[in-house]
Amino acid sequence: MSANGYRDYFKVLGVERSADAEGIKRSFRKLARQYHPDVNPDDASAEAKFKEISEAYEVLSDPEKRRRYEQFGQYWSQMGGGGSGGAPGFDVDFGRYGNFDDFINDLLGRFGGQVGNPGFGFSGGFPGNFSGGFGGPGGGAGPAAPINLDAEATINLSFADAFRGCERTLAVNEERVQVRVPAGVKNGSRLRLKGKGNLQPGTGRRGDLYLNLKLQEHPIWKLEGDQLRADLPLSLDELALGGEVRVATPDGEATVQVPAGVALGRSLRLKGKGWPLKEGRGDLLLSLSLKLPERFSEGETELLEKLRLARSIDPRAEWINSAKL
């Protein structure tokens, strides 16, 4: 403030005199977070700065007040707008707000700006994997019900990350938080980060952050409850004659024994090769299916013709007899 009591509100907010409403709002948000009393506890200079930038925003966000301020300078409040002179007063009861953005939105509404709902959000650490934002019920004026400061977010995980476990770095309320996702989480699982939710200004109270986990589908593996499943494609001769076949598991390739003449739809169980559970690894079930080529080779066609001539049963005889009404 100058010796004659004049405050350069544009300078206070760090904007040019030609700044539009959106630029002024953006600068105010940034400075308000920087000098908020909850971020700077027991810092009288920060609180004074906070009130100064709030006062500047109150004037510059209102088109009529800004017009009078630009025209009359320090006497703007006495020119056509009533008041007793000097700068507008500004007083804040920080304890009435449930979180910082409730406070900001209330100020924007009081000062004539558009109220948004920015909420709490991540600023990185989930390359393409984070969806949604934080939101928790805010506070309100007066003796309302207890404030719920808890927040929620959704994290998308690949099937591999859910199977093996992983770490993620979140930016929560401008704080970087390391999150360890344990191996074997399932779709819809919930992780709790204690004391990382919404913050109540002026009290130091902070809720918990709940992360809802969403697993992306895998082209091969399917998780049904605790059971990990997959289809195992077999050729015609493997189904008929059986023998050792090479298969895939989440841990890599393995060899299994297919019984001769096994029926389609039956499953082979690989113990301890399934989904990670609290008591260890579950089993892996491989459901047998028939995989035929788009075109049989000449040699295959000749063998199939011989098989047709040598076939010992009519596969539909019993079926036709039982279907008669």
C-alpha positions as CSV (number, residue, x, y, z in Angstrom):
1,M,0.0,0.0,0.0
2,S,1.3,3.5,-0.8
3,A,1.5,6.3,1.7
4,N,-1.8,7.7,0.6
5,G,-3.6,4.5,1.2
6,Y,-3.9,3.4,-2.4
7,R,-3.6,-0.3,-3.2
8,D,-2.7,-1.4,-6.7
9,Y,-5.0,-4.4,-6.9
10,F,-3.6,-5.5,-10.2
11,K,-0.2,-5.6,-8.7
12,V,-1.5,-7.4,-5.7
13,L,-2.9,-10.2,-7.9
14,G,0.2,-10.1,-10.2
15,V,-1.8,-9.4,-13.4
16,E,-1.7,-6.7,-16.1
17,R,-4.3,-4.0,-16.0
18,S,-5.7,-5.4,-19.2
19,A,-6.3,-8.9,-17.6
20,D,-9.7,-10.4,-18.3
21,A,-12.0,-11.9,-15.7
22,E,-10.7,-15.4,-16.2
23,G,-7.1,-14.3,-15.8
24,I,-7.9,-12.5,-12.6
25,K,-9.8,-15.5,-11.2
26,R,-6.9,-17.9,-12.1
27,S,-4.3,-15.7,-10.4
28,F,-6.5,-15.3,-7.3
29,R,-6.9,-19.1,-7.0
30,K,-3.1,-19.6,-7.2
31,L,-2.3,-16.9,-4.6
32,A,-5.2,-17.9,-2.3
33,R,-3.8,-21.5,-2.1
34,Q,-0.3,-20.1,-1.5
35,Y,-1.2,-17.8,1.4
36,H,-4.1,-19.6,2.9
37,P,-3.8,-19.6,6.7
38,D,-4.2,-23.3,6.9
39,V,-1.1,-23.7,4.7
40,N,0.7,-21.1,6.8
41,P,-0.4,-21.6,10.4
42,D,0.5,-18.9,12.9
43,D,1.9,-16.7,10.1
44,A,0.4,-13.2,10.5
45,S,2.1,-11.9,7.3
46,A,0.6,-14.7,5.2
47,E,-2.9,-14.1,6.7
48,A,-2.5,-10.4,6.0
49,K,-1.4,-11.2,2.4
50,F,-4.4,-13.5,2.0
51,K,-6.8,-10.9,3.1
52,E,-5.2,-8.4,0.7
53,I,-5.5,-10.6,-2.4
54,S,-9.1,-11.5,-1.4
55,E,-9.8,-7.7,-1.1
56,A,-8.2,-7.2,-4.6
57,Y,-10.3,-10.0,-6.1
58,E,-13.5,-8.6,-4.6
59,V,-13.0,-5.4,-6.4
60,L,-11.5,-6.6,-9.7
61,S,-14.0,-9.5,-10.2
62,D,-17.0,-7.1,-10.1
63,P,-17.3,-5.2,-13.4
64,E,-18.8,-2.1,-11.8
65,K,-16.4,-1.9,-8.9
66,R,-13.5,-2.5,-11.3
67,R,-14.7,0.4,-13.6
68,R,-14.9,2.8,-10.6
69,Y,-11.6,1.6,-9.3
70,E,-9.8,2.2,-12.6
71,Q,-11.5,5.6,-12.9
72,F,-11.2,7.0,-9.4
73,G,-8.3,5.0,-7.8
74,Q,-8.3,5.0,-4.0
75,Y,-11.6,6.9,-3.9
76,W,-13.5,4.4,-6.0
77,S,-15.7,3.2,-3.2
78,Q,-16.9,6.7,-2.5
79,M,-17.9,7.4,-6.2
80,G,-21.4,6.1,-7.0
81,G,-21.2,3.0,-4.9
82,G,-22.0,4.2,-1.3
83,G,-19.8,3.3,1.6
84,S,-17.8,5.3,4.0
85,G,-14.6,5.5,1.9
86,G,-11.5,3.5,1.8
87,A,-11.0,-0.1,0.7
88,P,-13.7,-2.7,1.3
89,G,-13.5,-4.6,4.5
90,F,-12.7,-8.3,4.4
91,D,-13.2,-10.9,7.2
92,V,-13.2,-14.7,7.0
93,D,-14.4,-17.3,9.4
94,F,-12.2,-20.2,8.2
95,G,-13.8,-22.8,10.5
96,R,-17.1,-22.7,8.6
97,Y,-15.8,-24.4,5.5
98,G,-15.4,-28.1,4.9
99,N,-12.5,-27.9,2.6
100,F,-10.4,-25.3,0.7
101,D,-12.4,-25.4,-2.5
102,D,-15.7,-24.8,-0.5
103,F,-14.0,-21.7,0.8
104,I,-12.8,-20.6,-2.7
105,N,-16.2,-21.2,-4.3
106,D,-17.9,-19.3,-1.5
107,L,-15.6,-16.3,-2.2
108,L,-16.2,-16.5,-5.9
109,G,-19.9,-16.5,-5.3
110,R,-19.7,-13.6,-2.9
111,F,-17.5,-11.6,-5.2
112,G,-19.7,-12.1,-8.2
113,G,-17.6,-14.7,-10.1
114,Q,-18.9,-17.9,-11.5
115,V,-18.7,-20.7,-9.0
116,G,-17.1,-23.8,-10.3
117,N,-16.5,-27.2,-8.7
118,P,-12.8,-28.0,-9.2
119,G,-12.7,-30.5,-6.4
120,F,-9.5,-32.2,-5.4
121,G,-7.6,-33.8,-8.2
122,F,-4.5,-35.7,-9.3
123,S,-1.8,-33.7,-11.1
124,G,0.2,-36.7,-12.4
125,G,1.5,-40.1,-11.6
126,F,-1.2,-42.1,-13.3
127,P,-0.2,-42.2,-17.0
128,G,-3.6,-42.7,-18.6
129,N,-4.8,-44.7,-15.6
130,F,-6.7,-42.3,-13.5
131,S,-10.2,-41.4,-13.9
132,G,-12.6,-39.2,-11.9
133,G,-11.7,-36.7,-9.2
134,F,-11.9,-36.3,-5.5
135,G,-15.0,-35.0,-3.9
136,G,-16.3,-35.0,-0.3
137,P,-19.2,-33.3,1.3
138,G,-18.2,-29.8,2.3
139,G,-19.1,-27.8,5.4
140,G,-21.6,-25.1,5.7
141,A,-22.4,-22.2,7.9
142,G,-24.1,-22.7,11.2
143,P,-24.4,-25.7,13.5
144,A,-24.8,-28.3,10.7
145,A,-24.2,-32.1,11.0
146,P,-20.6,-33.3,11.5
147,I,-18.5,-32.6,8.4
148,N,-17.5,-35.6,6.4
149,L,-14.0,-34.9,5.2
150,D,-13.5,-38.2,3.5
151,A,-12.8,-38.2,-0.3
152,E,-12.9,-40.9,-3.0
153,A,-11.2,-41.5,-6.3
154,T,-11.1,-44.3,-8.9
155,I,-7.9,-45.9,-10.2
156,N,-7.8,-48.0,-13.4
157,L,-5.3,-50.9,-13.1
158,S,-4.1,-53.3,-15.8
159,F,-4.6,-56.9,-15.1
160,A,-0.9,-57.4,-14.7
161,D,-0.6,-54.6,-12.1
162,A,-3.5,-56.1,-10.1
163,F,-1.9,-59.5,-10.3
164,R,1.6,-58.5,-9.3
165,G,0.9,-55.4,-7.2
166,C,2.3,-52.0,-8.1
167,E,3.1,-48.5,-6.8
168,R,1.5,-45.3,-7.8
169,T,2.4,-41.6,-7.1
170,L,-0.6,-39.3,-6.5
171,A,-0.7,-35.6,-6.1
172,V,-3.4,-34.9,-3.5
173,N,-4.1,-31.3,-2.5
174,E,-0.6,-30.4,-3.9
175,E,1.0,-33.2,-1.8
176,R,2.7,-36.1,-3.4
177,V,1.6,-39.4,-1.9
178,Q,3.0,-42.9,-2.6
179,V,0.4,-45.6,-2.8
180,R,1.2,-49.3,-2.7
181,V,-1.4,-51.5,-4.4
182,P,-1.0,-55.1,-3.0
183,A,-0.8,-58.1,-5.3
184,G,-4.1,-59.8,-5.9
185,V,-6.5,-56.9,-5.6
186,K,-9.9,-57.4,-7.4
187,N,-12.2,-55.3,-9.4
188,G,-14.1,-53.1,-6.9
189,S,-11.5,-53.4,-4.2
190,R,-11.0,-50.3,-2.0
191,L,-7.8,-48.9,-0.5
192,R,-7.9,-46.4,2.4
193,L,-5.2,-43.7,2.8
194,K,-5.6,-42.5,6.3
195,G,-5.4,-38.7,6.8
196,K,-5.1,-38.0,3.0
197,G,-8.7,-36.7,2.4
198,N,-10.2,-33.3,2.5
199,L,-8.8,-30.7,4.9
200,Q,-10.9,-28.5,7.1
201,P,-9.2,-25.0,7.3
202,G,-8.6,-23.6,10.7
203,T,-9.0,-26.9,12.5
204,G,-6.3,-29.2,11.1
205,R,-8.9,-31.9,10.8
206,R,-8.4,-34.1,7.7
207,G,-10.5,-37.0,6.4
208,D,-9.4,-40.2,4.7
209,L,-8.9,-40.9,1.0
210,Y,-10.6,-44.0,-0.4
211,L,-9.3,-45.4,-3.7
212,N,-11.7,-47.6,-5.7
213,L,-9.8,-50.0,-7.9
214,K,-11.1,-50.8,-11.4
215,L,-9.4,-53.7,-13.3
216,Q,-9.1,-53.5,-17.1
217,E,-10.2,-56.7,-18.9
218,H,-7.6,-59.1,-20.2
219,P,-7.9,-60.9,-23.6
220,I,-7.0,-64.3,-22.1
221,W,-7.4,-64.3,-18.3
222,K,-10.8,-64.0,-16.6
223,L,-11.2,-63.6,-12.8
224,E,-14.4,-65.1,-11.4
225,G,-14.4,-64.6,-7.6
226,D,-11.2,-66.1,-6.4
227,Q,-10.9,-68.3,-9.5
228,L,-8.6,-67.5,-12.4
229,R,-9.8,-69.0,-15.7
230,A,-8.9,-69.2,-19.4
231,D,-9.8,-71.1,-22.5
232,L,-7.2,-73.6,-23.7
233,P,-7.5,-74.1,-27.5
234,L,-6.6,-77.7,-28.7
235,S,-6.4,-79.2,-32.1
236,L,-8.6,-82.1,-33.2
237,D,-5.8,-84.7,-32.8
238,E,-4.9,-83.3,-29.3
239,L,-8.5,-83.7,-28.1
240,A,-8.7,-87.2,-29.6
241,L,-5.3,-88.6,-28.7
242,G,-4.3,-86.5,-25.7
243,G,-0.7,-86.1,-24.7
244,E,1.5,-83.3,-23.4
245,V,0.7,-79.8,-24.6
246,R,2.3,-76.4,-24.0
247,V,0.2,-73.8,-22.2
248,A,0.5,-70.3,-20.9
249,T,0.1,-69.3,-17.2
250,P,0.5,-65.9,-15.5
251,D,4.0,-67.0,-14.5
252,G,5.1,-68.1,-18.0
253,E,4.8,-71.3,-20.1
254,A,4.1,-74.7,-18.6
255,T,3.4,-78.3,-19.9
256,V,0.2,-80.1,-19.0
257,Q,-1.1,-83.6,-19.8
258,V,-4.4,-83.8,-21.8
259,P,-6.3,-87.1,-21.3
260,A,-7.2,-88.9,-24.5
261,G,-10.8,-88.5,-25.7
262,V,-11.5,-85.7,-23.2
263,A,-14.8,-83.8,-23.8
264,L,-14.9,-80.2,-24.8
265,G,-15.8,-77.9,-22.0
266,R,-13.9,-79.9,-19.4
267,S,-11.3,-78.1,-17.4
268,L,-7.7,-78.8,-16.4
269,R,-6.7,-77.6,-12.9
270,L,-3.2,-76.2,-12.3
271,K,-2.8,-76.0,-8.5
272,G,-1.1,-72.9,-7.2
273,K,-1.0,-71.1,-10.6
274,G,-4.0,-68.9,-10.1
275,W,-4.8,-65.5,-8.5
276,P,-2.8,-64.3,-5.5
277,L,-4.9,-64.8,-2.3
278,K,-4.3,-64.0,1.4
279,E,-3.4,-67.7,2.0
280,G,-1.2,-68.0,-1.1
281,R,-2.0,-68.7,-4.8
282,G,-5.3,-70.0,-6.0
283,D,-5.7,-72.6,-8.8
284,L,-5.8,-71.9,-12.5
285,L,-8.6,-73.6,-14.5
286,L,-8.1,-74.1,-18.2
287,S,-11.3,-74.9,-20.1
288,L,-10.7,-77.1,-23.2
289,S,-11.9,-75.8,-26.5
290,L,-11.5,-77.0,-30.1
291,K,-9.4,-74.8,-32.5
292,L,-9.8,-75.7,-36.2
293,P,-7.7,-74.1,-39.0
294,E,-9.4,-71.8,-41.5
295,R,-8.4,-74.3,-44.2
296,F,-7.2,-77.8,-43.8
297,S,-4.0,-78.8,-45.6
298,E,-4.1,-81.4,-48.3
299,G,-2.6,-84.0,-46.0
300,E,-5.0,-83.2,-43.2
301,T,-8.0,-83.5,-45.6
302,E,-6.8,-86.9,-46.7
303,L,-6.5,-88.1,-43.1
304,L,-9.9,-86.8,-42.3
305,E,-11.4,-88.6,-45.2
306,K,-9.9,-91.9,-43.9
307,L,-11.2,-91.1,-40.5
308,R,-14.7,-90.7,-41.9
309,L,-14.5,-94.0,-43.6
310,A,-13.1,-95.7,-40.5
311,R,-15.4,-94.1,-38.0
312,S,-17.1,-96.6,-35.7
313,I,-20.1,-94.7,-34.4
314,D,-22.9,-92.4,-35.5
315,P,-22.4,-89.5,-33.1
316,R,-26.1,-88.4,-33.6
317,A,-27.9,-91.7,-33.4
318,E,-28.8,-91.5,-29.7
319,W,-29.5,-87.8,-30.0
320,I,-32.0,-88.3,-32.9
321,N,-33.8,-91.1,-31.1
322,S,-34.1,-89.2,-27.8
323,A,-35.4,-86.1,-29.7
324,K,-38.5,-87.9,-31.1
325,L,-41.8,-86.6,-29.6
